[in-house]
């Protein structure tokens, strides 16, 4: 028998072991997120999915649901904090949506729209992050990395290749390619890799495919991110 908790006044059923994020997603309730993916163990790094549980903030992707808990999600306070985090992500890297091949299919861009972000607010850092176009099928635009680590986890846990890693600490944390040269061409990265499919922004891009789907016909052009449904995958980590 399923148990229940309250989410913004709505009764949400859940099964033993499910997180708030998993239960909310099954119930059709959108909680903003960037680093969460239903096929991987929750990471809790982006903090966009932070909710209040009985008055205390916690990451909904890692917090297990329990009977009787009262969860706040869609509040001005929480959305204001999410908006500030999203603005910081835009200025930390070099994000210029009109010129990005991922525009319309980008989760960061769609989340910014959802949160009513009208400007980056903060000064841009303009870091120097050269593009890697050495691979025959992909190029890597490190400028757009939001450190969600989805490609790292996919390459390590699914592809068993460890092509990607995060290096550095604090503000100097950045994505790297695990090759002596630092070039993607010197790895066994391929089109079949899970890591090639999971980037929520425009970092890992397949060559010669950028505008195969025209602007206006892309995922978030057709429906906002809150209207999308992420199906729970069979065997997904709890």
Secondary structure as GFF3:
##gff-version 3
##sequence-region A 1 238
A	DSSP	beta_strand	3	7	.	.	.	ID=ss1
A	DSSP	beta_strand	10	14	.	.	.	ID=ss2
A	DSSP	alpha_helix	20	26	.	.	.	ID=ss3
A	DSSP	beta_strand	50	53	.	.	.	ID=ss4
A	DSSP	beta_strand	56	59	.	.	.	ID=ss5
A	DSSP	beta_strand	70	72	.	.	.	ID=ss6
A	DSSP	alpha_helix	76	92	.	.	.	ID=ss7
A	DSSP	three_ten_helix	97	99	.	.	.	ID=ss8
A	DSSP	alpha_helix	107	114	.	.	.	ID=ss9
A	DSSP	beta_strand	138	140	.	.	.	ID=ss10
A	DSSP	three_ten_helix	142	144	.	.	.	ID=ss11
A	DSSP	alpha_helix	150	153	.	.	.	ID=ss12
A	DSSP	pi_helix	154	158	.	.	.	ID=ss13
A	DSSP	beta_strand	164	167	.	.	.	ID=ss14
A	DSSP	three_ten_helix	170	172	.	.	.	ID=ss15
A	DSSP	beta_strand	174	177	.	.	.	ID=ss16
A	DSSP	three_ten_helix	184	186	.	.	.	ID=ss17
A	DSSP	three_ten_helix	194	196	.	.	.	ID=ss18
A	DSSP	beta_strand	204	206	.	.	.	ID=ss19
A	DSSP	alpha_helix	219	222	.	.	.	ID=ss20
A	DSSP	three_ten_helix	225	227	.	.	.	ID=ss21
###
